[in-house]
Amino acid sequence: MLKYFLSIISLLVAVSVAFFLIIDISKHAPEEVPEGYLKSKFPAQIGGMTSEDKELAATEEVQRATEQILVISDYLNREFTLADGRKFTVYISFWAKNKEEVHKAATHTPDRCWSASGWKTDPTKKRSDYKFKVSDKDFFDGYYREFSYKSNAMTEAAKRYVLFWFIVDGKRYDFGTEDLFFANPTKWLKNAISSALHGSPEQYFVRLDSDIPLESFFKDKDFLALMEILGKEFLYNKE
């Protein structure tokens, strides 16, 4: 019992130290980002594939609230439509250097945000080592999920197939846990102290999702051309 009590005290002390470090030491000014930073990186049309930019929320008020929660420097939320009518979405959140601490940005994952909105993930489909390659170049391992949602008014559940990455300082972020609804406490504390002492690096959250299996897109040349851009910008594993 005494050992357990001392462990709790040690944890509380460590958290308190991290808190005061963040308050007193972290005085790093965020870098400015030009308007439309992410949109400029991706063409609106590739071959026969067209696209439409979407807002984060349905109304301006909710939009502002969402952006404040995410504390992002820029975002891209773009729905792409292939020539045959199939659709998928690419969503990217970007945090410029010193914009947001890693331990906070890392909480914005589908496991947490989508689940909080009523979506349910299939635990048997979860993967943290999803392999993807374009032009013989490996992407960072992705996190794969399959979500479903059904309200009382719906006769059939909606489904989304989701692949995502969190990139910190040009490298894949390992969340250190399988269930991303809860942060790994060790990594949380380590990142909090690091951000307080050194500031936070550039960070990108990249999500690809569709209502049909993502593998169905993998042989489409226009889709692969877009993925090649994503790879060059954020996701190619250069190690």
C-alpha positions as CSV (number, residue, x, y, z in Angstrom):
1,M,0.0,0.0,0.0
2,L,2.8,2.4,0.9
3,K,4.6,1.6,-2.4
4,Y,1.4,2.4,-4.3
5,F,0.9,5.6,-2.4
6,L,4.5,6.7,-3.1
7,S,4.1,6.0,-6.8
8,I,1.0,8.2,-6.9
9,I,2.8,11.0,-5.1
10,S,5.8,10.7,-7.5
11,L,3.4,10.9,-10.5
12,L,1.7,14.0,-9.1
13,V,5.0,15.7,-8.5
14,A,6.2,14.9,-12.0
15,V,3.0,16.3,-13.5
16,S,3.2,19.4,-11.4
17,V,6.8,20.0,-12.5
18,A,5.8,19.6,-16.1
19,F,2.9,22.0,-15.6
20,F,5.1,24.8,-14.1
21,L,7.7,24.2,-16.8
22,I,5.1,24.8,-19.5
23,I,3.8,27.9,-17.7
24,D,7.2,29.5,-16.9
25,I,9.6,28.3,-19.5
26,S,7.7,27.8,-22.7
27,K,7.8,31.3,-24.3
28,H,8.3,30.2,-27.9
29,A,6.6,32.3,-30.5
30,P,4.7,30.3,-33.2
31,E,5.9,30.7,-36.8
32,E,3.6,32.5,-39.3
33,V,2.1,30.5,-42.2
34,P,1.0,32.1,-45.4
35,E,-2.8,31.9,-46.1
36,G,-3.7,28.8,-48.2
37,Y,-0.4,27.1,-47.4
38,L,-1.7,23.5,-47.7
39,K,-4.1,24.2,-50.6
40,S,-1.1,25.5,-52.7
41,K,0.6,22.1,-52.4
42,F,-2.2,20.1,-54.1
43,P,-3.8,20.6,-57.5
44,A,-7.6,20.7,-57.5
45,Q,-7.7,18.4,-60.5
46,I,-5.4,15.5,-61.5
47,G,-6.2,13.8,-64.8
48,G,-9.9,12.9,-64.7
49,M,-10.1,13.3,-60.9
50,T,-11.8,16.5,-59.6
51,S,-12.1,17.8,-56.1
52,E,-14.1,20.1,-53.8
53,D,-12.8,21.8,-50.7
54,K,-15.0,21.3,-47.6
55,E,-15.2,23.3,-44.4
56,L,-14.5,21.8,-41.1
57,A,-18.0,22.4,-39.9
58,A,-21.5,23.3,-41.2
59,T,-21.6,26.8,-39.8
60,E,-19.2,29.7,-39.3
61,E,-19.7,29.6,-35.6
62,V,-18.9,25.9,-35.3
63,Q,-16.1,26.3,-37.7
64,R,-14.4,28.9,-35.5
65,A,-14.9,26.8,-32.4
66,T,-13.4,23.8,-34.1
67,E,-10.3,25.7,-35.3
68,Q,-9.8,27.0,-31.7
69,I,-10.0,23.5,-30.3
70,L,-7.5,22.2,-32.9
71,V,-5.2,25.3,-32.6
72,I,-4.0,24.7,-36.1
73,S,-1.9,26.9,-38.4
74,D,-3.7,25.6,-41.5
75,Y,-5.8,22.7,-42.7
76,L,-7.0,21.0,-45.9
77,N,-10.3,19.1,-46.1
78,R,-10.7,18.1,-49.7
79,E,-13.1,15.6,-51.3
80,F,-11.8,14.0,-54.4
81,T,-14.0,12.3,-57.1
82,L,-12.5,9.9,-59.6
83,A,-13.7,9.8,-63.2
84,D,-15.9,6.8,-62.4
85,G,-17.7,8.6,-59.5
86,R,-15.9,7.0,-56.5
87,K,-15.0,9.5,-53.8
88,F,-12.5,9.8,-51.0
89,T,-11.4,12.6,-48.7
90,V,-7.9,13.9,-47.8
91,Y,-7.8,15.8,-44.5
92,I,-4.6,17.5,-43.3
93,S,-4.0,19.5,-40.1
94,F,-0.8,21.5,-39.9
95,W,0.8,23.0,-36.9
96,A,3.7,25.3,-37.6
97,K,6.7,25.4,-35.3
98,N,5.8,26.4,-31.8
99,K,2.1,26.6,-32.7
100,E,0.9,23.7,-30.5
101,E,2.6,21.2,-28.1
102,V,3.0,17.7,-29.4
103,H,1.2,16.1,-26.4
104,K,-1.9,18.2,-27.3
105,A,-1.8,17.9,-31.1
106,A,-1.4,14.1,-30.7
107,T,-4.9,13.8,-29.1
108,H,-6.7,14.8,-32.3
109,T,-7.1,11.3,-33.8
110,P,-10.1,9.5,-35.2
111,D,-10.0,7.1,-32.2
112,R,-10.7,10.0,-30.0
113,C,-12.6,12.6,-32.0
114,W,-14.7,10.3,-34.2
115,S,-15.6,8.1,-31.2
116,A,-16.7,11.2,-29.3
117,S,-19.1,12.0,-32.2
118,G,-20.8,8.6,-32.0
119,W,-18.7,6.6,-34.5
120,K,-17.7,3.1,-33.4
121,T,-14.5,1.4,-34.5
122,D,-14.1,-2.3,-35.3
123,P,-11.4,-3.4,-32.8
124,T,-10.6,-6.5,-35.0
125,K,-9.6,-4.2,-37.9
126,K,-7.2,-1.8,-36.0
127,R,-3.7,-1.7,-37.4
128,S,-0.7,0.5,-36.5
129,D,1.6,-0.9,-39.2
130,Y,-0.3,-0.3,-42.4
131,K,2.1,-0.6,-45.4
132,F,1.7,1.6,-48.4
133,K,4.0,2.2,-51.3
134,V,4.0,4.5,-54.4
135,S,6.6,4.4,-57.2
136,D,8.6,1.8,-55.2
137,K,8.9,4.3,-52.3
138,D,7.6,3.3,-48.9
139,F,5.3,5.5,-46.9
140,F,5.6,5.7,-43.1
141,D,3.5,3.0,-41.6
142,G,-0.1,4.2,-41.2
143,Y,-2.8,3.7,-38.6
144,Y,-5.8,1.9,-40.1
145,R,-9.4,1.9,-38.8
146,E,-12.9,0.9,-39.9
147,F,-15.7,3.0,-38.4
148,S,-19.4,2.7,-38.5
149,Y,-22.2,5.0,-37.4
150,K,-26.0,4.4,-37.0
151,S,-28.6,6.6,-35.5
152,N,-32.1,5.6,-34.7
153,A,-33.4,7.3,-37.9
154,M,-31.0,5.3,-40.1
155,T,-32.0,2.0,-41.6
156,E,-28.4,1.1,-42.4
157,A,-25.1,2.0,-40.7
158,A,-22.7,4.4,-42.4
159,K,-19.2,3.2,-42.8
160,R,-15.8,4.9,-43.2
161,Y,-12.5,3.2,-44.0
162,V,-9.7,5.4,-42.5
163,L,-6.0,5.5,-42.9
164,F,-4.0,8.2,-41.0
165,W,-0.6,9.4,-39.9
166,F,0.8,11.9,-37.4
167,I,4.1,13.3,-38.5
168,V,6.3,15.2,-36.0
169,D,9.4,17.0,-37.2
170,G,9.4,15.0,-40.4
171,K,9.1,11.6,-38.7
172,R,6.3,9.2,-37.9
173,Y,4.9,9.6,-34.4
174,D,4.5,6.4,-32.5
175,F,1.6,6.9,-30.1
176,G,2.9,4.2,-27.8
177,T,-0.5,2.6,-27.3
178,E,-2.9,0.6,-29.4
179,D,-6.1,2.5,-28.3
180,L,-5.5,6.1,-29.2
181,F,-8.6,7.3,-27.2
182,F,-6.3,7.6,-24.2
183,A,-2.8,9.1,-24.4
184,N,0.2,7.1,-23.2
185,P,1.0,8.9,-19.9
186,T,4.8,8.4,-20.3
187,K,4.9,9.9,-23.8
188,W,2.5,12.7,-22.7
189,L,4.8,13.8,-19.9
190,K,7.9,13.5,-22.0
191,N,6.4,15.6,-24.8
192,A,5.0,18.2,-22.4
193,I,8.5,18.7,-20.8
194,S,10.2,18.7,-24.2
195,S,7.8,21.3,-25.6
196,A,8.3,23.5,-22.5
197,L,12.0,23.4,-22.8
198,H,12.6,23.4,-26.5
199,G,9.3,24.5,-28.2
200,S,7.4,22.3,-30.5
201,P,8.4,21.2,-34.1
202,E,6.3,21.2,-37.2
203,Q,3.5,18.7,-37.1
204,Y,1.1,17.2,-39.6
205,F,-1.9,15.0,-39.2
206,V,-2.9,13.3,-42.5
207,R,-6.1,11.3,-42.9
208,L,-7.4,9.5,-45.9
209,D,-10.9,8.1,-45.7
210,S,-13.8,6.8,-47.8
211,D,-17.1,5.0,-47.6
212,I,-15.6,2.2,-49.7
213,P,-12.5,0.1,-49.0
214,L,-9.3,2.2,-49.6
215,E,-7.7,-0.7,-51.5
216,S,-10.2,-0.2,-54.3
217,F,-8.3,3.1,-55.1
218,F,-4.8,1.7,-55.2
219,K,-4.7,0.9,-58.9
220,D,-6.1,4.2,-60.1
221,K,-3.4,6.3,-61.7
222,D,-4.9,9.7,-60.7
223,F,-5.2,8.5,-57.1
224,L,-1.6,7.3,-57.1
225,A,-0.5,10.6,-58.6
226,L,-2.1,12.4,-55.6
227,M,-0.5,9.9,-53.2
228,E,2.9,10.6,-54.7
229,I,2.5,14.3,-53.9
230,L,1.5,13.4,-50.3
231,G,4.5,11.1,-50.1
232,K,6.9,13.8,-51.2
233,E,5.5,16.4,-49.0
234,F,4.9,14.5,-45.8
235,L,4.8,10.7,-45.8
236,Y,7.7,9.1,-47.6
237,N,9.9,7.2,-45.1
238,K,13.4,8.5,-46.1
239,E,15.2,6.4,-43.5
